[in-house]
């Protein structure tokens, strides 16, 4: 199975005078194209990739089947399968500004679109389909509970789910770059009730114009991590950095939850896993985080070592094991630039 990693997720570079639609590329990234949209003398090259903010799991593998762009004139469909099977992407391998390409350099008429991404559903543990490997090493099935066509086009076979990105976006003259980013921290639901599989909510993915976003990255000092673990107690820890609106204080930093928080509590907008940095001897020499696609503006950041207790379907408190330990304020993000902010001070 062929994977292609780039730093850009969706690249739409204009080619004037080209025909609409277009066939599959010869690099194996995009499969066949089925276009129901009207023809146009102006079109753009369309490429699609996916990126992720983390979940508390070892693997979140999605088996992608098809991408459909829907417009008022019809729909353009891209078969992203590989060798007759779905294209598998472990979202936890494409964090920060890294992405995995699904569609590469396909011609699409200029205009306004919505997007549907079709994946293979599996309610049973099956590593040949969509699945989650939890931190305890167990495998479980993964589904999305939405389905149906997109502008009359779409994979409607058995065991197919649909991620519908209903926010309209524009394929315009010039270069247009987007990313379909998954926020698994608030959109990946663990088994509940009598279900033993995981559910990916359609609201967990959003389409972002990368010309309007920047990057936040930094390190978490060993002292901050040690102090957080001492405050939390216990023996199991999972580190993450949360993104909040500007001027959110540490005591007001809330967790992911199904409903809006009640002031003064503030819900995060995204999270980033803290990953160890190793040297050539496989020794840990640091711990880093990265948000790959943040809209230009000013933000606050919060650090926790108890990310594993943040259930997006409930509101956690200190008594549930979740704590927010340290905060950084006035983090300014500029489009197409990287802002570095380290957590070094010991509270």
PAFI-168368 format. One record per residue (C-alpha): residue in one letter; x, y, z. Coordinates in steps of 0.2 Angstrom, whole numbers, padded with zeros to 4 digits, always signed. Layout:
<sites>
AXYZ;...
</sites>
This chain:
<sites>
X+0000+0000+0000;X+0007+0017-0005;X+0007+0032+0006;X+0013+0049+0002;X+0017+0062+0015;X+0018+0081+0012;X+0017+0096+0022;X+0002+0103+0013;X-0015+0094+0014;X-0026+0100+0000;X-0018+0109-0015;X-0029+0118-0027;X-0018+0126-0040;X-0027+0134-0055;X-0024+0128-0073;X-0033+0140-0084;X-0040+0133-0101;X-0040+0115-0094;X-0055+0104-0095;X-0066+0100-0080;X-0065+0082-0072;X-0050+0073-0076;X-0043+0055-0074;X-0034+0047-0061;X-0016+0051-0058;X-0002+0040-0062;X+0006+0040-0045;X-0007+0028-0037;X-0013+0041-0025;X-0030+0045-0033;X-0041+0032-0042;X-0054+0034-0055;X-0064+0050-0056;X-0083+0051-0059;X-0089+0069-0063;X-0107+0075-0063;X-0102+0093-0063;X-0105+0104-0077;X-0090+0107-0089;X-0079+0123-0087;X-0066+0132-0097;X-0057+0136-0080;X-0052+0122-0068;X-0040+0119-0054;X-0029+0104-0049;X-0037+0096-0033;X-0027+0086-0020;X-0033+0080-0004;X-0024+0075+0012;X-0029+0072+0030;X-0021+0077+0046;X-0025+0074+0065;X-0025+0081+0082;X-0023+0066+0094;X-0034+0053+0103;X-0028+0043+0118;X-0025+0028+0108;X-0010+0019+0100;X-0018+0018+0083;X-0033+0026+0075;X-0034+0018+0057;X-0047+0024+0045;X-0050+0014+0029;X-0054+0028+0016;X-0064+0023+0001;X-0070+0039-0009;X-0070+0058-0009;X-0084+0068-0017;X-0085+0086-0020;X-0103+0093-0021;X-0108+0108-0031;X-0124+0116-0038;X-0120+0108-0054;X-0117+0091-0048;X-0103+0081-0040;X-0085+0076-0044;X-0080+0059-0036;X-0063+0052-0033;X-0060+0034-0029;X-0045+0033-0017;X-0044+0015-0015;X-0028+0006-0018;X-0027-0011-0027;X-0045-0014-0025;X-0045-0011-0007;X-0047+0004+0005;X-0033+0016+0008;X-0028+0014+0026;X-0021+0029+0036;X-0017+0029+0054;X-0021+0046+0059;X-0009+0046+0074;X+0005+0046+0062;X+0000+0062+0054;X+0000+0074+0069;X+0004+0093+0069;X+0007+0099+0051;X+0010+0082+0043;X-0003+0075+0032;X-0007+0060+0022;X-0012+0063+0003;X-0028+0054-0003;X-0030+0063-0020;X-0016+0071-0030;X-0017+0084-0044;X-0035+0081-0051;X-0043+0094-0062;X-0059+0101-0055;X-0070+0116-0061;X-0069+0132-0052;X-0083+0135-0040;X-0092+0133-0023;X-0091+0115-0016;X-0095+0105-0001;X-0086+0089+0003;X-0090+0071+0008;X-0077+0058+0013;X-0082+0040+0013;X-0074+0027+0025;X-0076+0008+0028;X-0086+0005+0044;X-0082-0010+0055;X-0091-0014+0071;X-0079-0029+0074;X-0061-0028+0078;X-0053-0030+0060;X-0036-0023+0056;X-0040-0025+0037;X-0053-0011+0040;X-0056+0004+0051;X-0051+0001+0068;X-0044+0008+0085;X-0029+0000+0095;X-0031+0006+0113;X-0017+0010+0124;X-0019-0007+0133;X-0015-0016+0116;X-0033-0021+0112;X-0041-0019+0095;X-0059-0013+0092;X-0070-0009+0077;X-0072+0009+0071;X-0087+0017+0062;X-0095+0034+0058;X-0114+0034+0060;X-0118+0045+0045;X-0121+0038+0028;X-0130+0043+0011;X-0125+0051-0005;X-0117+0067-0009;X-0125+0077-0023;X-0132+0060-0030;X-0114+0052-0029;X-0107+0042-0015;X-0101+0025-0009;X-0118+0018-0003;X-0112+0000-0001;X-0114-0010+0015;X-0102-0005+0029;X-0099+0012+0022;X-0099+0028+0032;X-0099+0046+0027;X-0090+0061+0034;X-0100+0076+0027;X-0091+0093+0028;X-0106+0104+0025;X-0096+0121+0026;X-0095+0128+0008;X-0077+0131+0002;X-0071+0139-0014;X-0060+0132-0028;X-0054+0149-0035;X-0041+0155-0048;X-0024+0155-0040;X-0017+0143-0027;X-0029+0137-0014;X-0023+0126+0000;X-0034+0117+0013;X-0032+0103+0026;X-0046+0091+0032;X-0041+0090+0050;X-0048+0077+0062;X-0050+0083+0080;X-0050+0065+0088;X-0049+0072+0106;X-0067+0078+0105;X-0074+0068+0090;X-0069+0050+0094;X-0081+0041+0105;X-0076+0025+0114;X-0088+0010+0116;X-0103+0014+0126;X-0120+0005+0130;X-0120-0012+0122;X-0108-0007+0109;X-0090-0013+0109;X-0084-0002+0094;X-0078+0016+0093;X-0087+0029+0084;X-0080+0044+0074;X-0092+0059+0074;X-0094+0068+0057;X-0091+0084+0067;X-0073+0078+0072;X-0067+0084+0055;X-0066+0102+0047;X-0059+0109+0032;X-0046+0123+0034;X-0039+0135+0022;X-0020+0134+0026;X-0016+0151+0019;X-0025+0158+0034;X-0017+0147+0047;X+0000+0145+0056;X+0009+0133+0067;X+0011+0133+0086;X+0025+0121+0092;X+0036+0120+0108;X+0043+0109+0121;X+0037+0104+0138;X+0051+0104+0151;X+0054+0088+0162;X+0051+0099+0177;X+0033+0104+0171;X+0029+0085+0167;X+0036+0079+0184;X+0026+0092+0194;X+0010+0088+0184;X+0012+0070+0188;X+0016+0073+0206;X+0000+0084+0207;X-0011+0071+0198;X-0005+0056+0208;X-0007+0038+0202;X+0004+0029+0190;X-0003+0032+0172;X-0001+0048+0163;X-0004+0055+0145;X+0002+0072+0141;X-0006+0084+0129;X-0007+0103+0126;X-0024+0111+0124;X-0028+0126+0113;X-0040+0140+0121;X-0047+0157+0116;X-0036+0172+0121;X-0035+0176+0139;X-0041+0160+0146;X-0034+0158+0163;X-0028+0141+0170;X-0042+0140+0182;X-0055+0142+0168;X-0047+0130+0156;X-0060+0116+0154;X-0060+0099+0145;X-0068+0093+0130;X-0087+0090+0133;X-0103+0087+0122;X-0111+0104+0127;X-0104+0122+0128;X-0096+0126+0145;X-0104+0137+0157;X-0093+0153+0161;X-0081+0155+0168;X-0076+0138+0162;X-0070+0138+0144;X-0069+0123+0132;X-0054+0120+0121;X-0054+0121+0103;X-0041+0108+0099;X-0027+0097+0107;X-0010+0091+0103;X-0001+0076+0109;X+0015+0078+0118;X+0028+0066+0110;X+0045+0061+0116;X+0060+0067+0106;X+0074+0054+0105;X+0092+0054+0100;X+0102+0041+0090;X+0103+0030+0105;X+0084+0029+0107;X+0086+0040+0123;X+0072+0052+0127;X+0080+0070+0126;X+0064+0081+0126;X+0046+0082+0124;X+0037+0092+0110;X+0020+0096+0104;X+0013+0104+0088;X-0003+0112+0082;X-0002+0111+0063;X-0016+0122+0057;X-0021+0136+0069;X-0031+0151+0062;X-0021+0168+0063;X-0025+0176+0080;X-0020+0176+0099;X-0023+0161+0110;X-0020+0153+0127;X-0012+0136+0129;X-0015+0123+0143;X-0004+0108+0148;X-0011+0092+0156;X-0003+0075+0160;X-0020+0067+0162;X-0027+0068+0145;X-0033+0050+0146;X-0046+0055+0158;X-0054+0068+0146;X-0070+0059+0139;X-0077+0071+0125;X-0095+0064+0130;X-0094+0070+0148;X-0088+0084+0159;X-0073+0080+0169;X-0068+0087+0186;X-0053+0085+0197;X-0062+0071+0206;X-0062+0061+0189;X-0044+0062+0188;X-0042+0076+0174;X-0032+0091+0179;X-0025+0106+0169;X-0008+0109+0176;X+0001+0124+0167;X-0004+0138+0155;X+0004+0150+0143;X-0004+0166+0138;X-0004+0178+0123;X+0002+0165+0110;X+0001+0175+0094;X-0001+0165+0077;X+0003+0173+0060;X-0003+0165+0044;X+0010+0153+0036;X+0022+0155+0051;X+0027+0145+0066;X+0025+0152+0083;X+0036+0143+0096;X+0030+0143+0114;X+0038+0131+0127;X+0032+0126+0144;X+0047+0129+0155;X+0041+0138+0171;X+0037+0127+0186;X+0021+0133+0194;
</sites>
